[in-house]
């Protein structure tokens, strides 16, 4: 018996373009004292080989989505193409048993060939692979799903292959132009041998710095929200670009409203839109998923605020050949045409004024959507949240 354990060194969260590092350990546990081997050679375990690779799969709702023809290769087809007709259980097919279409897969990396372990002995091998920059992000939508896995295949002598699959979460840096990722050409500038040269930043570091600059900008945006009868509220938000885990902060000003507002709600929503060329059924409107929500009664209020956190597990804005994802704030305002919607029960200098709402109010509901941008954050900032998902094991 051999225990195979795979652990992601930095956790399960990575940016496209980063290098994934995984430590794969093979351990031969010590036999119980009451177990006796027939010979000395029975105590050894021989492994023929082990290989690892990363692959990304796309699973679509086939009733609604047609996967592009140029990339329509299913995981089962790849498994079949990698399978020897004489030895069906001895070929490395990392996608065997998985549904969906393979978006990309890295070349298999051989960890070892012919490994022999004594009881209590373990060997650790390091698997490193760079994620492509053009890869789609990890995404679990209503009609489309992108998922990443590291597959470690191991074969014992005269046995079939066992697969160990370690899930990854990949974030993609979108919205930054390629020209902005090119650093200044320092090679053409005059250099001095007496000045210590600074190490050049990688394109990924430059991209994250640009995203930091984009999401750090604060400028008040004012929106006067009105209906056909008058002014409802003035809404102020300090930026329209956010990173995962940040709070969306805004203020509501009812002081100059001409139409009373009874209550309001703000919901963080994602919009999933299938590309026209991949639609089996014409999509009249994007599919909407709601996340965090802020709800408040605002009768007689002049000012109030909005604090809406962005979850860490959601997928930022992205676009692929199959689907695009956008984000918005969905506002709902419940207004009334009655000039006064409260009644005075008592008014004296000792007890103050006591108010009571009316038993019934004629109301109208109006909605408004405000597009926002959500960008990824540095994986190191949130890897601890998903640390429990960075280790997997199997017994062969």
C-alpha positions in Angstrom: 0.0 0.0 0.0 1.2 3.5 -1.0 -0.2 6.8 0.2 0.0 9.5 -2.4 -0.4 13.1 -1.1 -0.4 16.3 -3.2 -0.1 19.7 -1.6 -0.1 23.1 -3.3 2.7 25.0 -1.8 1.1 28.4 -1.9 -2.5 27.4 -1.6 -5.2 26.7 -4.3 -5.5 30.2 -5.7 -3.4 31.5 -8.6 -3.4 34.2 -11.3 -3.2 33.3 -15.0 0.5 33.5 -15.9 1.8 32.4 -12.5 3.7 29.2 -11.8 1.9 26.5 -9.9 4.1 24.5 -7.5 2.8 21.2 -6.0 4.6 18.8 -3.8 3.7 15.2 -4.4 4.7 12.7 -1.6 4.7 8.9 -1.9 4.7 7.2 1.5 5.0 3.5 2.3 3.3 3.0 5.7 4.8 0.6 8.2 3.0 -2.7 8.4 1.3 -3.6 11.7 3.4 -5.8 14.1 1.1 -8.8 13.7 1.5 -8.8 9.9 4.4 -11.0 8.7 5.8 -10.9 5.2 6.5 -14.1 3.3 9.9 -12.8 2.3 12.1 -9.8 2.6 11.1 -8.6 -0.9 7.4 -8.5 0.1 8.1 -5.5 2.4 9.1 -3.3 -0.6 6.7 -1.4 -2.8 7.7 -0.8 -6.4 6.1 2.0 -8.5 6.7 2.0 -12.2 6.2 5.7 -12.9 4.3 8.9 -12.0 3.3 11.8 -14.1 1.4 15.1 -13.5 -0.2 17.8 -15.6 -2.7 20.7 -15.4 -5.9 20.8 -17.5 -8.8 23.2 -17.7 -12.3 21.9 -18.6 -15.4 23.7 -19.8 -18.8 22.1 -18.9 -21.8 23.7 -20.7 -25.5 23.2 -20.5 -26.0 21.5 -23.8 -29.7 22.5 -23.9 -28.7 26.1 -24.1 -25.0 26.3 -25.2 -23.1 25.0 -28.2 -19.4 24.7 -27.6 -17.3 26.1 -30.4 -16.5 23.6 -33.1 -12.8 24.4 -33.2 -12.5 23.5 -29.5 -15.1 20.8 -29.3 -12.9 17.9 -28.0 -14.5 16.1 -25.0 -12.5 14.7 -22.1 -13.7 11.2 -23.0 -12.4 11.6 -26.5 -9.0 12.6 -25.2 -9.0 9.7 -22.8 -9.8 7.4 -25.7 -7.1 8.8 -27.9 -4.6 8.3 -25.1 -5.7 4.8 -24.4 -3.9 1.8 -25.9 -6.3 -0.8 -27.2 -4.1 -3.7 -25.7 -3.5 -2.1 -22.3 -6.5 0.1 -21.6 -5.6 0.6 -17.9 -1.9 1.5 -18.3 -2.2 4.7 -20.3 -2.1 8.1 -18.6 -5.5 9.7 -19.4 -5.9 12.6 -16.9 -9.4 13.6 -18.0 -10.8 10.1 -17.8 -14.2 10.1 -16.1 -14.6 13.8 -16.3 -17.4 15.5 -18.4 -17.0 18.5 -20.5 -14.6 19.9 -23.1 -10.9 20.3 -22.6 -10.0 24.0 -23.0 -6.2 23.4 -22.6 -3.8 21.0 -21.0 -0.2 21.3 -20.2 2.4 18.7 -21.3 2.7 15.8 -18.8 5.7 16.1 -16.5 7.3 12.8 -15.4 8.0 12.8 -11.7 9.9 9.6 -11.6 10.4 6.2 -13.1 11.0 3.0 -11.2 10.7 4.0 -7.5 11.2 1.5 -4.7 10.1 2.3 -1.1 10.8 0.4 2.1 8.3 0.5 5.0 8.2 3.9 6.6 10.0 5.5 3.7 8.7 8.5 1.8 9.8 10.4 -1.3 8.7 13.9 -2.3 8.8 15.3 -5.8 8.0 18.9 -6.9 5.8 19.6 -9.8 6.0 23.1 -11.4 4.0 24.4 -14.3 3.2 27.9 -15.6 -0.4 28.7 -16.3 -1.0 30.3 -19.7 -1.9 34.0 -19.8 -4.8 33.6 -22.1 -6.5 31.0 -19.9 -10.1 31.5 -18.8 -10.8 31.9 -15.1 -12.3 29.4 -12.8 -16.1 30.0 -13.0 -19.2 28.2 -11.9 -22.1 29.8 -13.8 -25.6 28.9 -14.7 -24.9 27.6 -18.2 -21.1 27.5 -18.3 -18.5 26.1 -15.9 -14.7 26.4 -16.1 -12.6 24.2 -13.7 -8.9 23.6 -13.2 -7.2 20.5 -11.8 -3.8 19.0 -11.3 -3.9 15.3 -12.2 -1.2 13.0 -10.8 -1.2 9.6 -12.3 0.7 6.8 -10.7 1.2 3.1 -11.6 2.4 0.3 -9.5 4.2 -2.6 -11.2 1.6 -4.9 -12.9 -1.3 -2.7 -11.8 -3.6 -0.2 -13.4 -3.1 3.6 -13.1 -4.5 5.5 -10.2 -5.4 9.2 -10.6 -5.2 11.9 -7.9 -6.9 15.2 -8.8 -6.2 18.5 -7.0 -8.5 21.4 -7.8 -7.2 24.8 -8.5 -8.8 28.2 -8.6 -7.5 30.6 -11.3 -8.1 34.3 -11.6 -7.6 36.3 -14.8 -6.4 39.9 -14.9 -8.7 41.5 -17.5 -9.2 45.1 -18.4 -5.5 46.0 -18.7 -4.2 46.7 -22.2 -1.2 44.8 -23.5 0.6 48.1 -24.2 0.4 49.1 -20.6 2.1 45.8 -19.5 5.2 46.7 -21.5 7.8 48.3 -19.2 9.9 51.2 -20.3 12.8 50.2 -22.6 15.7 50.8 -20.2 18.1 49.0 -22.4 18.3 52.1 -24.7 18.9 54.5 -21.8 22.5 55.3 -20.8 23.7 53.1 -17.9 26.3 53.7 -15.2 28.4 50.9 -13.7 28.4 52.7 -10.4 24.6 52.6 -10.0 23.1 49.4 -8.9 20.4 48.2 -11.3 17.0 47.5 -10.1 15.4 44.1 -10.9 12.9 44.3 -13.6 9.3 43.7 -12.6 7.5 40.8 -14.3 4.4 41.6 -16.5 2.2 40.0 -13.8 3.6 42.4 -11.2 3.1 45.4 -13.5 -0.5 44.3 -14.2 -1.3 44.0 -10.5 0.2 47.4 -9.9 -2.0 48.9 -12.6 -5.0 47.2 -11.1 -4.1 48.6 -7.7 -4.0 52.1 -9.2 -7.4 51.5 -11.0 -9.2 50.3 -7.9 -7.6 52.8 -5.5 -8.9 55.8 -7.4 -11.6 57.6 -5.4 -13.8 60.2 -7.0 -17.4 61.0 -6.0 -20.0 60.0 -8.6 -23.4 61.6 -8.1 -26.6 60.2 -9.5 -29.9 62.0 -9.2 -32.6 59.2 -9.2 -36.0 60.5 -10.4 -39.2 59.1 -11.7 -42.0 60.8 -13.7 -43.3 62.5 -10.6 -40.2 64.1 -9.2 -36.9 63.6 -7.4 -36.5 60.4 -5.3 -32.9 60.5 -4.0 -29.4 61.6 -4.7 -27.0 58.7 -4.6 -23.2 59.1 -4.2 -20.6 56.4 -4.8 -16.9 56.9 -4.5 -15.6 54.5 -7.1 -16.9 52.1 -9.8 -13.9 49.6 -9.8 -13.4 47.2 -6.9 -11.3 44.2 -6.0 -12.5 40.9 -4.5 -13.1 41.3 -0.8 -13.6 45.1 -0.8 -16.7 47.0 0.5 -18.9 49.0 -1.9 -19.6 52.2 0.0 -22.2 54.8 -1.0 -24.5 57.5 0.5 -28.2 58.3 0.0 -29.4 61.9 0.3 -33.2 62.3 0.7 -33.0 65.9 1.9 -34.1 67.4 -1.5 -36.5 64.6 -2.5 -40.0 65.6 -3.8 -41.3 62.0 -3.8 -41.2 60.2 -0.4 -39.3 56.9 -0.5 -40.6 54.2 1.9 -37.7 51.7 1.5 -34.9 50.7 -0.8 -32.7 47.7 -1.5 -29.3 47.3 -3.2 -28.2 43.9 -4.5 -24.8 42.9 -6.0 -25.6 40.9 -9.1 -23.7 39.2 -11.9 -24.8 39.0 -15.5 -23.9 35.9 -17.5 -24.2 36.4 -21.2 -23.6 33.6 -23.7 -21.9 34.6 -27.0 -24.3 34.8 -29.9 -22.5 32.1 -31.9 -22.8 29.6 -29.0 -26.5 30.1 -28.3 -28.8 27.2 -29.0 -31.8 29.3 -27.8 -31.7 33.0 -28.4 -30.9 34.7 -25.1 -33.2 37.7 -24.7 -31.4 38.9 -21.6 -28.4 37.9 -19.6 -28.8 35.4 -16.8 -28.7 37.2 -13.4 -27.4 35.8 -10.1 -27.8 37.8 -6.9 -25.3 37.9 -4.0 -25.1 40.2 -1.1 -28.0 42.6 -0.5 -28.6 45.7 1.6 -32.2 46.6 2.6 -33.4 49.5 4.6 -36.6 51.4 5.5 -36.0 55.0 4.9 -39.3 56.7 6.0 -38.5 60.2 7.2 -34.7 59.7 6.8 -32.7 62.5 5.3 -29.4 60.6 5.0 -28.3 57.0 5.1 -25.4 54.9 3.8 -24.6 51.8 1.8 -22.0 49.2 2.8 -22.0 46.1 0.6 -19.1 43.6 0.8 -17.9 41.8 -2.3 -17.5 38.0 -1.6 -14.1 36.4 -2.1 -15.4 33.3 -3.9 -17.0 35.1 -6.9 -15.4 35.4 -10.3 -14.4 38.9 -11.5 -15.3 40.3 -14.9 -14.1 38.2 -17.8 -14.9 37.3 -21.4 -14.2 34.1 -23.3 -15.2 32.5 -26.6 -18.3 31.1 -24.9 -19.5 33.4 -22.2 -18.9 36.9 -20.7 -19.5 37.9 -17.1 -20.3 41.5 -15.9 -21.3 43.0 -12.6 -23.9 45.6 -11.5 -25.6 47.1 -8.5 -29.4 46.5 -8.7 -31.4 49.2 -6.9 -35.1 49.0 -6.0 -36.9 52.0 -4.6 -40.4 51.8 -3.1 -42.0 55.3 -3.4 -45.4 56.7 -2.5 -47.4 59.6 -3.9 -48.8 60.5 -0.5 -47.1 63.8 0.8 -47.2 62.6 4.4 -47.0 58.9 5.3 -46.8 59.3 9.1 -49.3 60.2 11.7 -48.7 62.1 15.0 -50.1 60.3 18.1 -49.0 62.7 20.7 -47.0 65.9 20.9 -45.9 67.3 24.2 -42.8 68.8 25.7 -42.3 66.0 28.3 -42.6 62.8 26.2 -41.7 64.3 22.8 -43.4 63.3 19.6 -44.6 59.8 18.9 -45.1 58.8 15.3 -47.0 55.9 13.8 -47.0 54.7 10.2 -50.4 54.5 8.4 -52.1 51.2 8.0 -52.0 51.3 4.2 -49.9 53.2 1.7 -50.2 53.5 -2.1 -46.8 52.6 -3.4 -44.8 52.3 -6.7 -41.6 50.4 -7.2 -38.8 51.6 -9.5 -35.6 49.8 -10.4 -32.2 51.0 -11.6 -29.0 49.2 -12.5 -25.5 50.7 -12.1 -22.7 48.8 -13.9 -19.5 48.3 -11.9 -16.2 46.5 -12.4 -14.8 43.8 -10.2 -11.1 42.8 -10.5 -9.1 40.0 -8.9 -6.9 40.6 -5.9 -3.5 39.2 -5.0 -3.9 35.5 -4.3 -1.7 35.8 -1.2 -4.3 38.1 0.3 -7.1 35.4 0.3 -5.2 32.1 0.0 -5.7 31.5 3.7 -9.5 31.4 3.2 -9.1 28.4 0.8 -6.1 26.8 2.5 -8.1 23.7 3.5 -8.6 22.9 -0.2 -4.8 22.8 -1.0 -4.2 19.1 0.0 -5.5 15.9 -1.5 -4.5 12.3 -1.0 -5.2 8.8 -2.4 -4.1 5.2 -1.5 -2.9 2.9 -4.2 
